[in-house]
Amino acid sequence: MGCSNGGFKSLQLQNSSGFPFYLFFFYSPMAFLFPAEASRIQPPLPSSSISCRFTHGLTISVSSSSTKGYQDLSKHILANATTEVMAACSHNLRNLYTCQAAAGWKYQCTEKEVLVYYKVFPSATRHGFLGAGVIERPLPYVWGLVRDPGKRHLYDRTINTARIHKKVTSHIQLVYFVTDTSLCYLKQPRDFCCITVEAKEENLSVLAIQSVYDASMPHPCKEVVRGEILPSAWILEPDVVNGRDITRVIYMAQVDLGAPAIPARLLSSIAKRQPLVIARLAHFLAS
């Protein structure tokens, strides 16, 4: 098991004149497991709808919230999430199935046949959760549940609300989540406005998720703490074991839950809950 610290830059998307639109993410140089895929999911060069300028970090301004604008953003979101996972596994997904992680991710335990990893951030309100496991069902069955936010509550009891706010294209959606944070020993629920992006690269099915601000989405309210989803993803890979079709699943969730922070003494137990969504998904599919 090897661990090392990876360097990530903080990127902030801000609104340009006219329409408010923000996106928050980390970025690092692209590296992928399969060379053939790299040309497909690398972040594109800025197009006419995206302009870049440097301030405290790299700031990307988007001229509008049109479908084209979302499509351009989706490429960056997919690249950000994939880069994070590839950094965690040292560019080989199979490492995560053998207790090996890098870029600040540390192996915690194996529970219910899911390997659990946790990443510490400088901010006490930010957390990185990662799980790797195998679901003994063909990929289309698993993907059908993972890609549908409306079915998340069927296998994730932390979700109170998962609502598609807007279907931008067949593979890009704006989604609103409300979570039950009492399971994390926090009193107030957290809500998240995010964008989800689906992609299929060779044999991998990827769902990337990240917080986004769109003026049409629900505004923060005093009863709920607005959280932020940092680059996060599901990565599904088909495999065959003993003649049976199975699915290898990696789930990475990076979040800022906002204040107050989870008590430090409880982090070891909390660190397992999000990765074990894989086990609950497997149980649901087996029932």
C-alpha positions as CSV (number, residue, x, y, z in Angstrom):
1,M,0.0,0.0,0.0
2,G,1.6,3.2,-1.1
3,C,0.4,6.8,-0.4
4,S,1.8,10.1,-1.6
5,N,0.6,13.7,-1.8
6,G,-0.6,14.9,-5.1
7,G,-0.7,18.6,-6.1
8,F,-4.0,20.0,-7.1
9,K,-4.9,23.5,-8.3
10,S,-8.1,25.1,-7.2
11,L,-10.3,26.3,-10.2
12,Q,-13.2,28.5,-9.8
13,L,-15.8,29.1,-12.5
14,Q,-17.4,32.5,-12.3
15,N,-20.3,34.2,-14.1
16,S,-19.7,36.4,-17.0
17,S,-21.8,39.4,-17.9
18,G,-25.4,38.7,-18.3
19,F,-26.1,35.3,-16.7
20,P,-24.9,34.1,-13.3
21,F,-23.2,30.7,-13.6
22,Y,-20.5,29.3,-11.3
23,L,-18.6,26.0,-11.0
24,F,-16.1,25.0,-8.4
25,F,-13.5,22.3,-8.9
26,F,-9.9,21.1,-8.5
27,Y,-7.7,20.4,-11.4
28,S,-4.5,18.5,-12.1
29,P,-2.7,17.3,-15.2
30,M,-4.5,14.5,-17.0
31,A,-3.4,11.0,-16.8
32,F,-5.4,7.9,-17.7
33,L,-5.3,4.1,-17.4
34,F,-6.0,3.5,-21.1
35,P,-3.9,5.5,-23.6
36,A,-6.7,5.1,-26.2
37,E,-9.1,6.9,-23.9
38,A,-6.9,9.9,-23.3
39,S,-7.7,11.6,-26.5
40,R,-11.4,11.3,-25.8
41,I,-11.7,12.7,-22.4
42,Q,-8.9,15.2,-22.0
43,P,-10.1,18.7,-21.2
44,P,-10.5,20.6,-24.5
45,L,-8.8,23.8,-25.4
46,P,-10.9,26.8,-24.6
47,S,-13.5,27.3,-27.3
48,S,-15.2,30.5,-28.3
49,S,-17.7,30.1,-25.4
50,I,-15.0,29.8,-22.8
51,S,-12.3,32.4,-21.9
52,C,-9.6,31.9,-19.4
53,R,-7.8,34.4,-17.2
54,F,-5.6,34.1,-14.1
55,T,-6.5,35.7,-10.8
56,H,-5.8,34.0,-7.5
57,G,-6.1,30.7,-9.4
58,L,-7.3,29.7,-12.9
59,T,-10.7,31.4,-13.5
60,I,-12.9,30.2,-16.3
61,S,-15.8,32.5,-17.4
62,V,-18.7,31.1,-19.4
63,S,-20.6,33.5,-21.7
64,S,-24.0,31.8,-21.3
65,S,-25.9,28.9,-19.8
66,S,-26.9,27.6,-23.3
67,T,-26.7,23.9,-24.1
68,K,-23.4,24.6,-25.8
69,G,-22.1,26.2,-22.7
70,Y,-23.1,23.2,-20.6
71,Q,-21.5,20.9,-23.1
72,D,-18.2,22.7,-22.9
73,L,-18.4,22.7,-19.1
74,S,-19.2,19.0,-19.1
75,K,-15.9,18.2,-20.7
76,H,-14.0,19.9,-17.9
77,I,-16.1,18.3,-15.2
78,L,-15.5,14.9,-16.7
79,A,-11.8,15.5,-17.0
80,N,-11.6,16.9,-13.4
81,A,-13.3,13.9,-11.9
82,T,-11.4,11.4,-13.9
83,T,-8.1,13.1,-13.1
84,E,-8.9,12.8,-9.4
85,V,-9.6,9.1,-9.6
86,M,-6.6,8.4,-11.7
87,A,-4.3,10.3,-9.3
88,A,-5.8,8.2,-6.4
89,C,-5.0,5.0,-8.2
90,S,-1.6,6.0,-9.6
91,H,-3.1,5.7,-13.1
92,N,-4.2,2.1,-12.7
93,L,-7.7,1.4,-11.5
94,R,-6.8,-2.1,-10.3
95,N,-4.5,-0.6,-7.6
96,L,-7.7,0.5,-5.7
97,Y,-8.7,-3.2,-5.4
98,T,-5.4,-4.1,-3.7
99,C,-5.3,-1.5,-0.9
100,Q,-3.0,0.9,-2.9
101,A,-3.8,4.6,-3.2
102,A,-1.9,7.8,-3.7
103,A,-2.5,11.6,-4.0
104,G,-3.4,11.9,-0.3
105,W,-5.9,9.0,-0.3
106,K,-5.3,6.5,2.5
107,Y,-6.7,3.0,2.8
108,Q,-8.9,2.6,5.9
109,C,-10.4,-0.9,5.9
110,T,-12.3,-3.5,3.9
111,E,-15.9,-3.9,5.0
112,K,-18.7,-5.8,3.2
113,E,-16.2,-6.5,0.5
114,V,-15.7,-2.8,-0.3
115,L,-12.2,-1.3,0.1
116,V,-12.6,2.0,1.9
117,Y,-10.3,5.1,1.4
118,Y,-10.4,8.5,2.9
119,K,-8.7,11.8,2.0
120,V,-7.9,14.6,4.4
121,F,-8.3,18.2,3.3
122,P,-6.8,21.3,5.0
123,S,-10.3,22.4,5.7
124,A,-12.1,20.5,8.4
125,T,-15.4,20.7,6.5
126,R,-14.0,19.0,3.4
127,H,-13.9,15.3,3.0
128,G,-12.8,12.8,0.4
129,F,-14.5,9.3,0.4
130,L,-13.6,6.5,-2.0
131,G,-14.7,2.9,-2.3
132,A,-13.8,0.1,-4.6
133,G,-15.8,-3.1,-4.9
134,V,-17.3,-5.7,-7.1
135,I,-21.1,-6.1,-7.8
136,E,-22.0,-9.5,-9.2
137,R,-24.4,-8.2,-11.8
138,P,-23.7,-7.2,-15.5
139,L,-22.8,-3.6,-16.0
140,P,-26.1,-2.5,-17.6
141,Y,-28.0,-3.3,-14.5
142,V,-25.6,-1.4,-12.3
143,W,-25.3,1.5,-14.6
144,G,-29.1,1.8,-14.9
145,L,-29.3,2.6,-11.2
146,V,-26.2,4.7,-10.9
147,R,-27.1,7.1,-13.7
148,D,-30.6,7.8,-12.4
149,P,-30.6,10.3,-9.5
150,G,-34.2,9.5,-8.8
151,K,-33.2,6.0,-7.8
152,R,-30.4,7.0,-5.5
153,H,-32.6,6.7,-2.4
154,L,-33.2,3.0,-3.1
155,Y,-29.6,2.2,-2.0
156,D,-28.4,5.3,-0.2
157,R,-30.2,6.1,3.0
158,T,-28.4,9.5,3.4
159,I,-30.4,10.9,0.5
160,N,-33.7,12.6,1.4
161,T,-34.3,14.3,-2.0
162,A,-32.7,13.7,-5.4
163,R,-34.5,15.6,-8.1
164,I,-33.6,16.3,-11.7
165,H,-33.9,20.0,-12.1
166,K,-33.1,20.2,-15.8
167,K,-32.2,17.7,-18.5
168,V,-29.7,19.6,-20.6
169,T,-28.9,16.7,-23.0
170,S,-29.2,13.0,-22.9
171,H,-26.0,12.8,-20.9
172,I,-26.0,16.1,-18.9
173,Q,-28.4,16.9,-16.1
174,L,-28.7,19.6,-13.4
175,V,-29.7,17.8,-10.2
176,Y,-30.7,19.0,-6.7
177,F,-29.9,16.8,-3.7
178,V,-30.9,17.1,0.0
179,T,-29.0,14.8,2.4
180,D,-29.8,13.6,5.9
181,T,-26.7,14.6,7.8
182,S,-27.9,13.2,11.1
183,L,-26.0,10.1,10.1
184,C,-22.9,12.3,10.2
185,Y,-23.9,13.7,13.6
186,L,-24.7,17.1,12.1
187,K,-28.0,18.7,13.0
188,Q,-28.9,20.5,9.8
189,P,-29.5,18.8,6.5
190,R,-27.2,19.7,3.5
191,D,-28.3,20.5,0.0
192,F,-26.4,20.5,-3.2
193,C,-27.0,21.9,-6.7
194,C,-24.9,20.0,-9.1
195,I,-24.4,18.9,-12.7
196,T,-24.0,15.2,-13.7
197,V,-22.2,14.1,-16.8
198,E,-22.3,10.7,-18.3
199,A,-19.6,9.2,-20.6
200,K,-18.6,5.9,-22.0
201,E,-14.9,5.4,-22.8
202,E,-13.9,2.1,-24.2
203,N,-15.3,-0.4,-21.6
204,L,-15.7,2.2,-18.8
205,S,-19.0,3.9,-17.9
206,V,-18.4,7.1,-16.0
207,L,-20.8,9.4,-14.1
208,A,-19.0,12.7,-13.1
209,I,-20.7,15.0,-10.5
210,Q,-19.8,18.5,-9.4
211,S,-21.5,21.5,-7.8
212,V,-22.7,24.2,-10.1
213,Y,-24.6,27.4,-9.6
214,D,-27.5,28.2,-11.9
215,A,-29.9,31.0,-11.0
216,S,-32.9,28.7,-11.8
217,M,-31.9,26.1,-9.2
218,P,-33.2,26.3,-5.6
219,H,-31.6,29.1,-3.6
220,P,-30.0,28.5,-0.1
221,C,-32.4,28.7,2.8
222,K,-31.7,29.1,6.6
223,E,-33.1,25.6,7.4
224,V,-30.5,23.9,5.2
225,V,-26.8,24.3,4.9
226,R,-25.7,24.6,1.3
227,G,-22.8,22.1,0.6
228,E,-20.5,21.8,-2.3
229,I,-19.7,18.7,-4.3
230,L,-16.1,18.7,-5.4
231,P,-15.0,16.6,-8.4
232,S,-16.7,13.2,-7.8
233,A,-17.5,10.2,-9.9
234,W,-18.7,6.7,-10.4
235,I,-16.5,4.5,-12.6
236,L,-17.9,1.2,-13.7
237,E,-16.0,-1.5,-15.5
238,P,-17.3,-4.8,-16.8
239,D,-15.4,-8.0,-16.0
240,V,-15.9,-11.7,-16.2
241,V,-15.2,-14.0,-13.1
242,N,-15.7,-17.7,-13.3
243,G,-17.8,-17.3,-16.5
244,R,-20.1,-14.7,-14.9
245,D,-20.5,-11.1,-15.9
246,I,-19.7,-8.8,-13.0
247,T,-19.1,-5.0,-12.6
248,R,-16.1,-3.4,-10.9
249,V,-17.2,-0.2,-9.2
250,I,-15.2,2.7,-8.0
251,Y,-17.1,5.5,-6.2
252,M,-15.4,8.7,-5.2
253,A,-17.3,11.5,-3.4
254,Q,-15.5,14.7,-2.4
255,V,-17.6,17.2,-0.5
256,D,-17.6,20.3,1.5
257,L,-20.4,20.0,4.1
258,G,-20.0,23.5,5.4
259,A,-19.9,24.5,9.1
260,P,-20.0,23.1,11.6
261,A,-17.5,20.4,10.9
262,I,-18.0,16.7,11.7
263,P,-16.4,16.1,15.1
264,A,-12.9,14.7,14.6
265,R,-13.5,11.8,17.0
266,L,-16.2,10.5,14.7
267,L,-14.4,10.7,11.4
268,S,-13.2,7.1,11.4
269,S,-16.7,5.8,11.4
270,I,-18.1,8.4,9.0
271,A,-15.3,7.7,6.5
272,K,-16.9,4.3,5.8
273,R,-20.5,5.3,5.1
274,Q,-20.2,6.9,1.7
275,P,-17.9,4.1,0.2
276,L,-20.3,1.5,1.6
277,V,-23.0,2.8,-0.8
278,I,-21.4,0.2,-3.2
279,A,-22.3,-2.6,-0.8
280,R,-25.8,-1.3,-0.4
281,L,-26.2,-1.0,-4.2
282,A,-25.0,-4.6,-4.5
283,H,-27.5,-5.8,-1.9
284,F,-30.3,-3.9,-3.6
285,L,-29.5,-5.5,-7.0
286,A,-29.3,-9.0,-5.4
287,S,-32.7,-8.7,-3.7
